[in-house]
Amino acid sequence: MLLGVDVGGTFTDAVLFGDGVLVTAKSPTTPEDQSLGVMAAVAAVLDRASRAPADVTAFAHGMTVATNALLEGRAARTALVATEGFSDLVALGRQARADLYRLCAAHPAPLVPDERRFGASERMTPDGPLRPLTVTDARRLADTVAASEPEAVAVVLLHAYRHPEHERTLGDALAAALPSAHVSLSHEVVGTFREYERAATTEIDAALSPLVGRYLRRLAERARAAGLPEPSIMQSNGGLIDLDAAASHAAWTVLSGPAGGAEGAAFAADAAGVERALCFDMGGTSCDVCVVHDGAVAESGAGEIAGRPIALPTLDVHTVGAGGGSIAWRDAGGALRVGPRSAGAVPGPACYGRGGSEPTVTDANLLLGYLPPDAPLAGDVALDLAAAERAVGGLAHELGIDPLACAEGIVRVANAEMTRALRVVTVERGIDPRDHALVAFGGAGPLHAVAIAEELGIDHVIAPRASGVLAALGLVVAPRRRDAQRSVLRSGAELSAEAVARDVAELAAAARGALGAPAAEVAATYALRYRGQAFELAVDGPPAPAVALLREAFERAHEERYGYRDAEQEVELVTIRVRAIVPSEAAAELPAPAVGAPPVPARRRARLDGREQELTVWRGALEPELAVTGPAVCELPESTLLVPAGWAGTVTASGAVELRRERAGGSGAAGGGA
């Protein structure tokens, strides 16, 4: 059986898949040591499935250790070695302001302070060494670095993406001088040009790898003691790698958590037969959104987190600080605000009864009647209505409004923030959200999905069967994957089909070798630009493409993005990215839900659209073909779906709920197979 465990800000989710059965469970996240919550979730799902650890054949894990460390500014004691004269590269950065209209806003400080930055007496050009680095000089510099007692060292030398010899020499010397320290070499971590981005990414990799490595080794020990296989780790690119590789290159995992959710949503959209989908993952702490076209999540050749660039392939996921645990507050101007501060797993929302006293989105939803006051949430969390009333009532008093009006305001403000996030990945990039379905997941996603769909003009909402733990399901269906990339800067006579095929073959061999799968599928992405442009556009293509094919694909993308193409201009191939992929055995099929006794609807009063209404309440696993008409609430096993009036749908064969907006003279019932 296949096991997937995803760590969120509030809950840790687990799924167990095999023999035609999908079993799910939740456990509170343990921020002080995430591995404790992981093992608790594993124990819960095995117990629910009546299975033993020995039945698990593969274990995939999505984590937030690297993400949280960056956001909180925690890092190992790190040194940086750069070409002499370039040791302040990360500190200097680029001229772009952190915020265009806030002159006092600053970029985050480098992870390596000035006293632990060192210059190497060497100089590499794009064509080879100008000032060679001798072994003696490398050893002398390594001794100097060792005297600063670092836990990790980042090595970033000029043009190492093309000529890594000097970095390797320094790496050997540092390993000898600092046998217990982690060493990150930029050509191994990134492998592409642009010195600042390569340096910043390598600095992150070095500073976080000791922290991530300690966590993963601790998790591996606990898994081994429990009789489980060693976990594979989700990368930012949506693929799994072995634990040792993840521990050695923490920068590859900074978006590990959101990537699992994106892969799960892509799987759910594909299962529903939806070609164009927007994915909306609302958990307890944050909300992640992305675009899925033809069953694949949009990718980017680089990303950013906590204001720091990551020059690595990442799924194009946008995150905002709005979740069920986001705290509502009154700002200095008297306005109602929500987030980004969160109650997290400890103490959690006030209604969780764990000592929280500040009002959150979850408290507001309970007060409005959307959540059940008489039944526990997933993870056996009993809700305390009186505590929610006290928390929201306190804020309402500050604002001078009625508590129910305050609760409605909290939900509306949170919805506005999440709608804005979806506009970032759609409208701001020329994508019309109205011809997409909204796939809602996470513990709180389906509760807010329809309101957000209405704001964006979307008529189709899907709440997958396992929507509350879809990120964990994404880990189970995700492929094993390794990437290899290189900046080649080919143009003119150097840009030939033979040269490109040779570059791709070398990168494919490296990616397959790192994956340990000589027969793995290979896919390639080519970043091109008109020669002289500062930035490039990425297009997918075959491993051995004709140059004319690459040019046409690039010019089509350029015309879509910028409105023109230039047939007279020379095209330059800047970077090639190759990924080797081994698909998951679970990706081909999602098991049908177990069908028990038909659910019996109940009734509950709730405040919806500014007035009190009576909702139909469906609880538990819903049988296929069940019709759901708003106003209603579907209390799914790990999440809650709110269906306002004017929306209706059915439960599909796989247990998903598909909703459509009702139109005059028509039905809102939806078919399909999500």
VOTI-72127 format. One record per residue (C-alpha): z, x, y; residue in three letters. Coordinates in steps of 0.5 Angstrom, whole numbers, padded with zeros to 4 digits, always signed. Layout:
ZXYALA;...
This chain:
+0000+0000+0000MET;-0001+0002+0007LEU;+0004+0003+0012LEU;+0004+0003+0020GLY;+0009+0003+0025VAL;+0009+0003+0032ASP;+0014+0005+0037VAL;+0014+0000+0043GLY;+0019+0000+0049GLY;+0023-0005+0047THR;+0021-0006+0039PHE;+0019-0002+0034THR;+0014-0006+0029ASP;+0012-0005+0022ALA;+0006-0008+0018VAL;+0005-0007+0010LEU;-0002-0008+0008PHE;-0004-0008+0001GLY;-0006-0012-0006ASP;-0009-0018-0001GLY;-0002-0018+0003VAL;+0000-0017+0010LEU;+0007-0017+0011VAL;+0010-0015+0018THR;+0017-0014+0021ALA;+0021-0012+0028LYS;+0027-0007+0029SER;+0030-0005+0036PRO;+0027+0001+0039THR;+0032+0007+0039THR;+0031+0011+0045PRO;+0036+0016+0044GLU;+0032+0018+0037ASP;+0026+0014+0036GLN;+0026+0016+0028SER;+0032+0012+0027LEU;+0028+0005+0030GLY;+0022+0007+0026VAL;+0026+0008+0019MET;+0030+0001+0021ALA;+0023-0002+0021ALA;+0020+0001+0015VAL;+0026-0001+0011ALA;+0026-0008+0014ALA;+0018-0009+0012VAL;+0019-0006+0005LEU;+0025-0011+0004ASP;+0021-0017+0007ARG;+0015-0015+0002ALA;+0020-0014-0004SER;+0017-0007-0005ARG;+0020+0000-0006ALA;+0018+0007-0002PRO;+0014+0009-0008ALA;+0009+0004-0007ASP;+0007+0006+0000VAL;+0001+0011-0001THR;-0001+0012+0007ALA;+0004+0012+0013PHE;+0001+0012+0020ALA;+0005+0012+0026HIS;+0004+0011+0033GLY;+0009+0014+0038MET;+0011+0014+0045THR;+0015+0021+0045VAL;+0010+0025+0049ALA;+0008+0019+0054THR;+0016+0018+0056ASN;+0017+0025+0056ALA;+0011+0026+0062LEU;+0014+0020+0065LEU;+0021+0022+0065GLU;+0019+0029+0067GLY;+0022+0032+0061ARG;+0019+0038+0058ALA;+0020+0045+0054ALA;+0022+0051+0058ARG;+0015+0053+0059THR;+0011+0059+0062ALA;+0003+0060+0064LEU;-0001+0066+0064VAL;-0008+0065+0067ALA;-0013+0070+0070THR;-0010+0075+0075GLU;-0011+0071+0082GLY;-0011+0064+0079PHE;-0004+0063+0076SER;-0003+0058+0082ASP;-0009+0054+0079LEU;-0005+0047+0077VAL;+0000+0048+0083ALA;-0006+0048+0088LEU;-0010+0042+0084GLY;-0016+0039+0088ARG;-0016+0036+0095GLN;-0016+0029+0093ALA;-0009+0026+0096ARG;-0004+0022+0091ALA;-0005+0016+0095ASP;-0010+0015+0101LEU;-0006+0011+0106TYR;+0001+0015+0104ARG;+0001+0021+0108LEU;+0008+0023+0105CYS;+0006+0022+0097ALA;+0005+0028+0093ALA;+0002+0030+0087HIS;+0007+0031+0081PRO;+0010+0038+0081ALA;+0007+0043+0076PRO;+0011+0043+0069LEU;+0011+0051+0070VAL;+0015+0053+0076PRO;+0013+0059+0080ASP;+0017+0064+0077GLU;+0014+0063+0070ARG;+0007+0064+0072ARG;+0004+0070+0070PHE;-0003+0074+0072GLY;-0007+0077+0066ALA;-0011+0083+0068SER;-0018+0081+0066GLU;-0024+0077+0068ARG;-0029+0073+0064MET;-0035+0071+0067THR;-0040+0065+0064PRO;-0044+0071+0061ASP;-0038+0075+0058GLY;-0033+0080+0060PRO;-0033+0083+0067LEU;-0026+0086+0066ARG;-0024+0087+0059PRO;-0017+0085+0056LEU;-0014+0091+0052THR;-0010+0090+0046VAL;-0005+0095+0050THR;-0005+0090+0056ASP;-0004+0084+0053ALA;+0002+0087+0049ARG;+0005+0089+0056ARG;+0004+0082+0059LEU;+0007+0079+0053ALA;+0013+0083+0053ASP;+0014+0081+0061THR;+0013+0073+0059VAL;+0018+0074+0053ALA;+0023+0076+0058ALA;+0023+0070+0062SER;+0025+0067+0055GLU;+0020+0061+0055PRO;+0020+0056+0049GLU;+0013+0055+0050ALA;+0007+0059+0053VAL;+0000+0056+0056ALA;-0006+0061+0056VAL;-0011+0059+0061VAL;-0016+0064+0062LEU;-0023+0063+0066LEU;-0029+0061+0062HIS;-0025+0061+0056ALA;-0029+0055+0054TYR;-0035+0059+0053ARG;-0032+0066+0051HIS;-0025+0065+0048PRO;-0024+0073+0046GLU;-0019+0074+0051HIS;-0015+0068+0050GLU;-0014+0070+0043ARG;-0012+0077+0044THR;-0007+0074+0049LEU;-0005+0069+0043GLY;-0004+0074+0038ASP;+0001+0079+0043ALA;+0005+0073+0045LEU;+0006+0070+0038ALA;+0008+0077+0036ALA;+0013+0078+0042ALA;+0015+0070+0042LEU;+0015+0069+0034PRO;+0019+0062+0035SER;+0016+0060+0042ALA;+0010+0055+0042HIS;+0003+0058+0045VAL;-0003+0053+0047SER;-0009+0057+0048LEU;-0014+0053+0053SER;-0020+0054+0049HIS;-0017+0050+0043GLU;-0013+0045+0047VAL;-0019+0043+0051VAL;-0025+0047+0050GLY;-0029+0045+0056THR;-0030+0047+0063PHE;-0027+0045+0070ARG;-0021+0050+0071GLU;-0016+0046+0074TYR;-0017+0040+0069GLU;-0017+0045+0063ARG;-0011+0048+0066ALA;-0007+0042+0067ALA;-0008+0039+0060THR;-0006+0046+0057THR;+0000+0046+0061GLU;+0002+0039+0058ILE;+0000+0041+0051ASP;+0005+0047+0052ALA;+0011+0044+0055ALA;+0011+0038+0051LEU;+0009+0040+0044SER;+0016+0043+0042PRO;+0019+0036+0044LEU;+0014+0032+0040VAL;+0014+0038+0034GLY;+0022+0037+0034ARG;+0021+0029+0033TYR;+0016+0029+0028LEU;+0019+0034+0024ARG;+0025+0030+0024ARG;+0021+0024+0022LEU;+0018+0027+0017ALA;+0025+0029+0014GLU;+0027+0022+0014ARG;+0021+0020+0011ALA;+0021+0025+0005ARG;+0028+0023+0004ALA;+0027+0016+0004ALA;+0021+0017-0001GLY;+0015+0016+0004LEU;+0009+0020+0005PRO;+0009+0024+0011GLU;+0006+0020+0017PRO;-0001+0021+0020SER;+0000+0021+0028ILE;-0005+0016+0032MET;-0008+0020+0038GLN;-0010+0018+0045SER;-0018+0017+0042ASN;-0016+0012+0037GLY;-0016+0016+0031GLY;-0011+0019+0026LEU;-0009+0026+0025ILE;-0004+0030+0020ASP;+0003+0031+0023LEU;+0002+0038+0023ASP;-0004+0038+0028ALA;+0000+0033+0032ALA;+0006+0037+0033ALA;+0002+0043+0035SER;-0002+0039+0040HIS;+0002+0034+0044ALA;-0003+0033+0049ALA;-0007+0030+0044TRP;-0002+0024+0043THR;+0000+0022+0050VAL;-0003+0015+0049LEU;-0002+0015+0042SER;+0002+0008+0043GLY;-0003+0004+0047PRO;-0009+0007+0042ALA;-0006+0003+0036GLY;-0006-0003+0040GLY;-0013-0002+0042ALA;-0015-0001+0035GLU;-0012-0007+0033GLY;-0015-0011+0038ALA;-0022-0009+0037ALA;-0021-0010+0029PHE;-0019-0017+0031ALA;-0024-0018+0036ALA;-0029-0016+0030ASP;-0026-0020+0025ALA;-0027-0026+0030ALA;-0034-0025+0031GLY;-0033-0023+0038VAL;-0038-0018+0041GLU;-0035-0018+0048ARG;-0027-0018+0049ALA;-0022-0016+0054LEU;-0015-0014+0050CYS;-0009-0016+0053PHE;-0003-0012+0050ASP;+0004-0015+0053MET;+0010-0012+0050GLY;+0017-0011+0053GLY;+0016-0005+0058THR;+0009-0005+0060SER;+0002-0008+0059CYS;-0004-0005+0056ASP;-0011-0007+0058VAL;-0018-0005+0055CYS;-0025-0007+0054VAL;-0028-0008+0047VAL;-0036-0009+0046HIS;-0039-0009+0039ASP;-0032-0008+0036GLY;-0031-0001+0039ALA;-0026+0000+0045VAL;-0029+0004+0051ALA;-0028+0011+0051GLU;-0027+0016+0056SER;-0028+0024+0056GLY;-0022+0025+0060ALA;-0016+0021+0063GLY;-0009+0021+0067GLU;-0002+0020+0066ILE;+0004+0020+0071ALA;-0001+0023+0076GLY;-0003+0029+0071ARG;-0010+0030+0069PRO;-0012+0030+0061ILE;-0018+0033+0060ALA;-0019+0030+0053LEU;-0023+0024+0050PRO;-0018+0018+0050THR;-0019+0011+0049LEU;-0020+0007+0056ASP;-0014+0004+0057VAL;-0010+0002+0063HIS;-0003+0001+0063THR;+0002-0003+0068VAL;+0009-0004+0068GLY;+0009-0011+0067ALA;+0013-0013+0060GLY;+0018-0018+0058GLY;+0023-0014+0060GLY;+0021-0012+0067SER;+0026-0013+0072ILE;+0025-0018+0078ALA;+0028-0016+0084TRP;+0028-0018+0092ARG;+0025-0013+0096ASP;+0027-0011+0103ALA;+0022-0016+0106GLY;+0025-0021+0102GLY;+0019-0022+0097ALA;+0020-0023+0090LEU;+0018-0017+0086ARG;+0017-0016+0078VAL;+0018-0009+0075GLY;+0016-0003+0074PRO;+0023-0002+0072ARG;+0025-0005+0065SER;+0031-0007+0062ALA;+0028-0004+0056GLY;+0031-0004+0049ALA;+0038-0002+0051VAL;+0041-0007+0054PRO;+0035-0011+0054GLY;+0034-0018+0058PRO;+0040-0022+0060ALA;+0038-0027+0054CYS;+0039-0022+0049TYR;+0046-0022+0050GLY;+0047-0014+0049ARG;+0050-0013+0056GLY;+0044-0014+0061GLY;+0045-0018+0067SER;+0039-0017+0071GLU;+0033-0022+0071PRO;+0027-0021+0067THR;+0021-0024+0065VAL;+0023-0026+0058THR;+0029-0029+0062ASP;+0025-0033+0066ALA;+0021-0036+0060ASN;+0027-0038+0056LEU;+0029-0042+0063LEU;+0023-0045+0063LEU;+0023-0048+0056GLY;+0017-0043+0053TYR;+0022-0039+0049LEU;+0026-0043+0043PRO;+0034-0043+0045PRO;+0035-0045+0038ASP;+0032-0040+0034ALA;+0032-0032+0034PRO;+0026-0028+0036LEU;+0022-0023+0032ALA;+0027-0018+0030GLY;+0033-0023+0029ASP;+0034-0023+0037VAL;+0038-0029+0038ALA;+0037-0032+0045LEU;+0043-0034+0050ASP;+0040-0039+0055LEU;+0047-0039+0059ALA;+0046-0031+0060ALA;+0039-0032+0063ALA;+0041-0038+0067GLU;+0046-0033+0070ARG;+0041-0027+0071ALA;+0036-0032+0074VAL;+0041-0036+0078GLY;+0043-0030+0082GLY;+0036-0027+0084LEU;+0035-0035+0086ALA;+0041-0035+0090HIS;+0039-0028+0094GLU;+0032-0031+0095LEU;+0035-0038+0097GLY;+0031-0042+0092ILE;+0032-0046+0086ASP;+0033-0042+0080PRO;+0027-0046+0076LEU;+0023-0044+0082ALA;+0025-0037+0082CYS;+0023-0037+0074ALA;+0016-0040+0076GLU;+0016-0035+0081GLY;+0018-0029+0076ILE;+0012-0031+0071VAL;+0007-0032+0077ARG;+0008-0025+0080VAL;+0008-0022+0073ALA;+0002-0025+0071ASN;-0001-0023+0078ALA;+0000-0016+0076GLU;-0003-0016+0069MET;-0009-0020+0072THR;-0010-0014+0077ARG;-0010-0009+0071ALA;-0015-0013+0068LEU;-0020-0013+0074ARG;-0019-0006+0074VAL;-0022-0005+0067VAL;-0028-0010+0069THR;-0029-0013+0076VAL;-0028-0006+0079GLU;-0033-0003+0074ARG;-0038-0008+0074GLY;-0036-0012+0068ILE;-0036-0020+0069ASP;-0030-0022+0065PRO;-0032-0029+0065ARG;-0037-0028+0059ASP;-0031-0024+0055HIS;-0026-0027+0050ALA;-0019-0025+0052LEU;-0015-0022+0046VAL;-0008-0023+0047ALA;-0002-0019+0043PHE;+0004-0016+0044GLY;+0011-0020+0043GLY;+0009-0023+0050ALA;+0002-0023+0051GLY;+0000-0030+0048PRO;+0005-0033+0052LEU;+0002-0031+0059HIS;-0005-0031+0056ALA;-0008-0037+0058VAL;-0005-0037+0065ALA;-0009-0030+0066ILE;-0015-0033+0063ALA;-0016-0038+0068GLU;-0015-0033+0074GLU;-0021-0029+0071LEU;-0025-0035+0069GLY;-0025-0034+0062ILE;-0025-0040+0057ASP;-0024-0037+0050HIS;-0017-0034+0048VAL;-0015-0031+0041ILE;-0008-0030+0039ALA;-0009-0026+0032PRO;-0005-0028+0027ARG;-0001-0021+0027ALA;-0001-0021+0035SER;+0006-0019+0036GLY;+0005-0013+0031VAL;-0002-0012+0032LEU;-0001-0005+0035ALA;+0002-0003+0028ALA;-0004-0006+0025LEU;-0008-0002+0029GLY;-0005+0004+0026LEU;-0007+0001+0019VAL;-0014+0000+0020VAL;-0015+0006+0025ALA;-0020+0012+0022PRO;-0018+0019+0021ARG;-0021+0023+0026ARG;-0022+0030+0029ARG;-0026+0031+0036ASP;-0029+0038+0038ALA;-0032+0039+0045GLN;-0035+0044+0048ARG;-0039+0045+0055SER;-0046+0048+0054VAL;-0049+0047+0061LEU;-0056+0047+0058ARG;-0062+0045+0063SER;-0069+0048+0064GLY;-0072+0052+0058ALA;-0065+0052+0055GLU;-0064+0045+0054LEU;-0068+0044+0047SER;-0068+0039+0041ALA;-0067+0046+0037GLU;-0061+0048+0042ALA;-0058+0042+0042VAL;-0058+0041+0034ALA;-0055+0047+0033ARG;-0049+0046+0038ASP;-0048+0039+0035VAL;-0048+0043+0028ALA;-0043+0048+0030GLU;-0038+0043+0033LEU;-0039+0038+0027ALA;-0037+0044+0022ALA;-0031+0045+0026ALA;-0029+0038+0027ALA;-0030+0036+0019ARG;-0026+0043+0018GLY;-0020+0041+0022ALA;-0020+0034+0018LEU;-0021+0037+0012GLY;-0027+0032+0010ALA;-0034+0036+0009PRO;-0037+0029+0008ALA;-0034+0026+0014ALA;-0039+0021+0019GLU;-0041+0025+0025VAL;-0042+0022+0032ALA;-0044+0025+0038ALA;-0043+0024+0046THR;-0047+0028+0051TYR;-0045+0028+0058ALA;-0051+0029+0063LEU;-0052+0030+0070ARG;-0058+0031+0075TYR;-0057+0039+0076ARG;-0053+0040+0083GLY;-0049+0033+0082GLN;-0041+0034+0081ALA;-0040+0030+0076PHE;-0043+0027+0069GLU;-0044+0021+0065LEU;-0043+0020+0058ALA;-0048+0017+0053VAL;-0048+0017+0046ASP;-0054+0019+0041GLY;-0055+0022+0034PRO;-0053+0029+0032PRO;-0060+0032+0033ALA;-0063+0028+0039PRO;-0070+0029+0042ALA;-0069+0031+0050VAL;-0073+0026+0052ALA;-0068+0021+0049LEU;-0062+0024+0052LEU;-0066+0024+0059ARG;-0068+0016+0058GLU;-0061+0014+0056ALA;-0058+0018+0062PHE;-0062+0015+0067GLU;-0061+0008+0064ARG;-0054+0009+0065ALA;-0055+0013+0072HIS;-0059+0007+0074GLU;-0053+0002+0072GLU;-0048+0006+0075ARG;-0051+0008+0082TYR;-0057+0004+0083GLY;-0063+0009+0082TYR;-0066+0014+0078ARG;-0070+0020+0080ASP;-0076+0022+0075ALA;-0077+0029+0079GLU;-0070+0031+0078GLN;-0068+0036+0073GLU;-0063+0034+0068VAL;-0057+0038+0066GLU;-0053+0037+0059LEU;-0046+0039+0061VAL;-0041+0038+0055THR;-0042+0036+0048ILE;-0037+0032+0044ARG;-0037+0031+0037VAL;-0032+0027+0033ARG;-0032+0027+0025ALA;-0029+0020+0022ILE;-0026+0018+0016VAL;-0026+0010+0016PRO;-0019+0007+0013SER;-0020+0003+0007GLU;-0016-0003+0010ALA;-0021-0004+0016ALA;-0026-0008+0011ALA;-0022-0014+0010GLU;-0016-0017+0013LEU;-0012-0021+0008PRO;-0012-0029+0009ALA;-0005-0031+0011PRO;+0000-0034+0005ALA;+0000-0042+0006VAL;+0006-0045+0005GLY;+0009-0052+0007ALA;+0005-0055+0013PRO;+0009-0054+0019PRO;+0012-0060+0022VAL;+0011-0061+0030PRO;+0017-0061+0034ALA;+0018-0063+0041ARG;+0021-0060+0047ARG;+0022-0061+0055ARG;+0019-0055+0059ALA;+0017-0054+0066ARG;+0010-0052+0066LEU;+0005-0052+0072ASP;+0010-0054+0077GLY;+0013-0060+0073ARG;+0017-0062+0067GLU;+0013-0064+0061GLN;+0014-0065+0054GLU;+0011-0060+0049LEU;+0009-0060+0042THR;+0012-0054+0038VAL;+0009-0051+0032TRP;+0014-0046+0029ARG;+0012-0041+0023GLY;+0006-0039+0020ALA;+0000-0044+0022LEU;-0004-0047+0016GLU;-0012-0046+0017PRO;-0016-0051+0021GLU;-0009-0054+0024LEU;-0011-0057+0031ALA;-0007-0055+0037VAL;-0008-0059+0043THR;-0004-0057+0050GLY;+0001-0058+0052PRO;+0004-0054+0046ALA;+0008-0048+0044VAL;+0006-0044+0038CYS;+0012-0040+0035GLU;+0008-0035+0031LEU;+0012-0030+0027PRO;+0013-0025+0032GLU;+0010-0028+0038SER;+0010-0034+0042THR;+0003-0038+0044LEU;+0003-0042+0050LEU;-0002-0047+0051VAL;-0002-0051+0057PRO;-0006-0058+0058ALA;-0013-0057+0058GLY;-0014-0052+0053TRP;-0014-0054+0045ALA;-0016-0050+0039GLY;-0016-0049+0032THR;-0012-0044+0027VAL;-0018-0040+0023THR;-0018-0038+0016ALA;-0014-0031+0017SER;-0009-0035+0021GLY;-0011-0033+0028ALA;-0011-0039+0034VAL;-0017-0039+0038GLU;-0017-0043+0044LEU;-0022-0046+0049ARG;-0022-0049+0055ARG;-0023-0056+0055GLU;-0029-0059+0059ARG;-0031-0066+0061ALA;-0034-0070+0056GLY;-0033-0064+0051GLY;-0028-0061+0046SER;-0024-0055+0046GLY;-0023-0054+0039ALA;-0026-0047+0037ALA;-0029-0045+0030GLY;-0029-0037+0028GLY;-0026-0033+0023GLY;-0021-0028+0027ALA;
